[in-house]
Amino acid sequence: MDKNAPSIIGEAYVESWTSEDGSGDSGYNLYIPMHSQENKDMLLDSVYFRNQIVKLDRKSEDSNILYVGVFKNFKKSNDDIIMSSNPLDEMANKLPNVPQKIPFKIEDTECIVSYKFKGDTRYFKIENIKEKS
């Protein structure tokens, strides 16, 4: 793990969201801006944040680059569970979403970013992530 985040990483922030389609889905997006793409050998890959891990999506506008991690809150409801005396009917049940254990101990305002640099996988920590509304 690198001791410091690369200097081209901007101030990361998180925003909560709720779906508008009536599904009740909710979660939050983690945004990691980059000041510039000075180093073309460095590509952000994944982020560990609040006991979850997701792949980062790269978005670019002009010379601005933004990486976004989309996290979903886990529902504890039992929607559409089929209970039957016939075990074959129950095979149509969806598997529950179980949060992954992450290999790092971090606070809710910190994340660990996995990135590729010249073919190697490396990590750095971002601290003091701000919550925006």
Secondary structure, 3 states (H helix, E strand, C coil): CCCCCCCCECCCEEEEEECCCCCCCEEEEEEEEECCCCCCCEEEEEEEECCEEEECEEEEECCEEEEEEEEECCCCCCCCCCCCCCHHHHCCCCCCCCCCCCCCCCCCCCEEEEEEECCEEEEEEECCCEEEC
